[in-house]
Amino acid sequence: MKEINSSEFEMDVLHSGKVILDFYSTECPPCEALASKFEELSMLYGKDVKFLKIYRQKNRELADKLGVKSSPTLLFFDDGKEVAGRLSGGVKRSDIIHNLDSMLPSERVAEIKSLIKPTVSEFDVIILGAGPGGLTAGLYLCQSKINTVLIDIALPGGNVATTHEVSNYPGFIEPQAGYMLSHNMSEQTKLCGTVYKVAVDVTRVDLEKKEVIIDEFETVRAKRIIIATGTTPNLTGAKGEKELKGKGISYCATCDAKYFEGKEAVVIGGGNSAIEESEYITRFADKLTIVHQFDKFTANKQAQDKVFNNPKISVIFENEPRAFVRDGDKIVTEIENTRNKESRKIVSDGVFIFIGMKPNVDLFKDKLTLDNWGYIKTDEDMRTSIPGIYAVGDVISKKYRQITTAVADGTIAAMAIAKELD
Ligand SMILES: Cc1cc2nc3c(=O)[nH]c(=O)nc-3n(C[C@H](O)[C@H](O)[C@H](O)COP(=O)(O)OP(=O)(O)OC[C@H]3O[C@@H](n4cnc5c(N)ncnc54)[C@H](O)[C@@H]3O)c2cc1C
């Protein structure tokens, strides 16, 4: 694996056989989540494909020339031509493998796969998801001397890690950077001795057998499982959104707002996240337009006041996005008035979407009892409908989803399990 800069691009990428190039940034949780996978895969595929990294902040001109709009972005080259699809955002190990395999003869792929040895490990408790709920459960279990493993598809921290500032978590006089708050939570749990398996692919979960397969080859078993997988952002469903995700459309202000210095942005949404993140984006952007479907925001009054008093922000109510189209360096957002159906276009340098969340239950939704919105139903001790399986935090059916409520759920589940295993 090698770090290059723009001046080496031609020689190391365009005049080299097969290459994977990672445009990364600092202070970018998805980049950190990718780093360990990238390194591990370089050991498996390194003889066939050159693994290169390039620091996007210091090589912006090249990034712009290649149309790289967010970090991380992985590009694949074969004999100087870009091949396979670009990968960006929360890049999965399996997606990278898919692209790498497509560049190699099938016999060679089979040889590489044969080098991966299956493993099995056993714990008392598996926690799926290392956000505030999972981390707190991990801390309490560890302090009760219960052998626990935390498994996460990304780095620890959950949604807090990508939140700009948290001002309502007790114990801190000043607002805390979300990244630092989640980092401290994670370090506390890790220092206690909880085992971490993070930035992995969760291939399969067997709730009956209490078995989790990660990265296709590693089986992890336990006596209890806590599901703490949280939520992920909803998509608008407008045309072009999926295609432009990571190429002009972002769901993470902490990751991408810094690239809007002196530029214009559009934010879709009107809840607390949309409003608070808009404030943050205007630290960089010169102009920001918020598009919201209703005639007033659903965010709290204090957050709304900040937005209405911010001269960089203008608001378009009662409009929904219908399409996102790239036009050179710009993104054209086509919006439609929900009352009179009139369409208009907003040209900006990029779009941020903050329109609510959906529960991460895909791996086990057919097995557990869910509420009408797809959240996991639990009893007051956080037990789900399957014996030995608990769920905590934003993924469960409840009224208020906050850091404080997630850590409370994690505490309760851990204490209930500690009592059961005693
Ligand atoms: C932009 C934004 C701003 C916010 N601001 C605040 C605030 O100021 N104050 C506040 O109290 N709350 C805030 N919240 C809400 C708060 O972040 C959540 O309530 C809290 O993070 C929930 O914690 P959790 O552990 O349940 O889930 P999450 O934080 O969502 O963590 C879930 C974890 O599970 C992992 N995961 C997902 N799927 C799998 C899988 N299949 N296998 C393994 N792991 C998986 C994820 O990678 C993630 O790390 C904010 C949320 C957002 C999105």
Ligand as a Chemical Component Dictionary entry (heavy atoms), coordinates in Angstrom:
data_LIG
# 
_chem_comp.id                   LIG 
_chem_comp.type                 NON-POLYMER 
_chem_comp.pdbx_formal_charge   0 
_chem_comp.three_letter_code    LIG 
# 
loop_
_chem_comp_atom.comp_id 
_chem_comp_atom.atom_id 
_chem_comp_atom.alt_atom_id 
_chem_comp_atom.type_symbol 
_chem_comp_atom.charge 
_chem_comp_atom.model_Cartn_x 
_chem_comp_atom.model_Cartn_y 
_chem_comp_atom.model_Cartn_z 
_chem_comp_atom.pdbx_ordinal 
LIG C1  C1  C 0 -27.368 14.404 12.556 1  
LIG C2  C2  C 0 -27.815 13.920 13.909 2  
LIG C3  C3  C 0 -27.698 14.735 15.011 3  
LIG C4  C4  C 0 -28.087 14.268 16.279 4  
LIG N1  N1  N 0 -27.928 15.097 17.355 5  
LIG C5  C5  C 0 -28.246 14.643 18.583 6  
LIG C6  C6  C 0 -28.034 15.440 19.741 7  
LIG O1  O1  O 0 -27.565 16.594 19.640 8  
LIG N2  N2  N 0 -28.369 14.930 20.955 9  
LIG C7  C7  C 0 -28.898 13.674 21.105 10 
LIG O2  O2  O 0 -29.147 13.250 22.250 11 
LIG N3  N3  N 0 -29.105 12.895 20.035 12 
LIG C8  C8  C 0 -28.805 13.329 18.789 13 
LIG N4  N4  N 0 -29.015 12.523 17.712 14 
LIG C9  C9  C 0 -29.610 11.187 17.933 15 
LIG C10 C10 C 0 -28.541 10.216 18.467 16 
LIG O3  O3  O 0 -27.432 10.262 17.605 17 
LIG C11 C11 C 0 -29.098 8.812  18.541 18 
LIG O4  O4  O 0 -30.244 8.806  19.362 19 
LIG C12 C12 C 0 -28.075 7.820  19.104 20 
LIG O5  O5  O 0 -26.896 7.850  18.362 21 
LIG C13 C13 C 0 -28.649 6.425  19.103 22 
LIG O6  O6  O 0 -27.668 5.532  19.507 23 
LIG P1  P1  P 0 -27.723 3.993  19.067 24 
LIG O7  O7  O 0 -26.571 3.341  19.728 25 
LIG O8  O8  O 0 -29.057 3.442  19.306 26 
LIG O9  O9  O 0 -27.592 3.975  17.484 27 
LIG P2  P2  P 0 -26.568 4.611  16.477 28 
LIG O10 O10 O 0 -25.909 5.790  17.041 29 
LIG O11 O11 O 0 -27.339 4.777  15.224 30 
LIG O12 O12 O 0 -25.481 3.471  16.273 31 
LIG C14 C14 C 0 -25.775 2.267  15.629 32 
LIG C15 C15 C 0 -24.502 1.558  15.270 33 
LIG O13 O13 O 0 -24.847 0.291  14.698 34 
LIG C16 C16 C 0 -24.043 0.037  13.570 35 
LIG N5  N5  N 0 -24.734 -0.913 12.705 36 
LIG C17 C17 C 0 -25.727 -0.672 11.813 37 
LIG N6  N6  N 0 -26.103 -1.826 11.237 38 
LIG C18 C18 C 0 -25.338 -2.796 11.765 39 
LIG C19 C19 C 0 -25.258 -4.202 11.584 40 
LIG N7  N7  N 0 -26.053 -4.841 10.740 41 
LIG N8  N8  N 0 -24.356 -4.880 12.282 42 
LIG C20 C20 C 0 -23.531 -4.250 13.157 43 
LIG N9  N9  N 0 -23.567 -2.925 13.373 44 
LIG C21 C21 C 0 -24.460 -2.222 12.699 45 
LIG C22 C22 C 0 -23.834 1.398  12.966 46 
LIG O14 O14 O 0 -22.677 1.427  12.156 47 
LIG C23 C23 C 0 -23.695 2.279  14.201 48 
LIG O15 O15 O 0 -22.362 2.392  14.625 49 
LIG C24 C24 C 0 -28.629 12.968 16.444 50 
LIG C25 C25 C 0 -28.749 12.142 15.327 51 
LIG C26 C26 C 0 -28.348 12.602 14.074 52 
LIG C27 C27 C 0 -28.487 11.691 12.889 53 
# 
loop_
_chem_comp_bond.comp_id 
_chem_comp_bond.atom_id_1 
_chem_comp_bond.atom_id_2 
_chem_comp_bond.value_order 
_chem_comp_bond.pdbx_ordinal 
LIG C1  C2  SING 1  
LIG C2  C3  SING 2  
LIG C2  C26 DOUB 3  
LIG C3  C4  DOUB 4  
LIG C4  N1  SING 5  
LIG C4  C24 SING 6  
LIG N1  C5  DOUB 7  
LIG C5  C6  SING 8  
LIG C5  C8  SING 9  
LIG C6  O1  DOUB 10 
LIG C6  N2  SING 11 
LIG N2  C7  SING 12 
LIG C7  O2  DOUB 13 
LIG C7  N3  SING 14 
LIG N3  C8  DOUB 15 
LIG C8  N4  SING 16 
LIG N4  C9  SING 17 
LIG N4  C24 SING 18 
LIG C9  C10 SING 19 
LIG C10 O3  SING 20 
LIG C10 C11 SING 21 
LIG C11 O4  SING 22 
LIG C11 C12 SING 23 
LIG C12 O5  SING 24 
LIG C12 C13 SING 25 
LIG C13 O6  SING 26 
LIG O6  P1  SING 27 
LIG P1  O7  DOUB 28 
LIG P1  O8  SING 29 
LIG P1  O9  SING 30 
LIG O9  P2  SING 31 
LIG P2  O10 DOUB 32 
LIG P2  O11 SING 33 
LIG P2  O12 SING 34 
LIG O12 C14 SING 35 
LIG C14 C15 SING 36 
LIG C15 O13 SING 37 
LIG C15 C23 SING 38 
LIG O13 C16 SING 39 
LIG C16 N5  SING 40 
LIG C16 C22 SING 41 
LIG N5  C17 SING 42 
LIG N5  C21 SING 43 
LIG C17 N6  DOUB 44 
LIG N6  C18 SING 45 
LIG C18 C19 SING 46 
LIG C18 C21 DOUB 47 
LIG C19 N7  SING 48 
LIG C19 N8  DOUB 49 
LIG N8  C20 SING 50 
LIG C20 N9  DOUB 51 
LIG N9  C21 SING 52 
LIG C22 O14 SING 53 
LIG C22 C23 SING 54 
LIG C23 O15 SING 55 
LIG C24 C25 DOUB 56 
LIG C25 C26 SING 57 
LIG C26 C27 SING 58 
# 
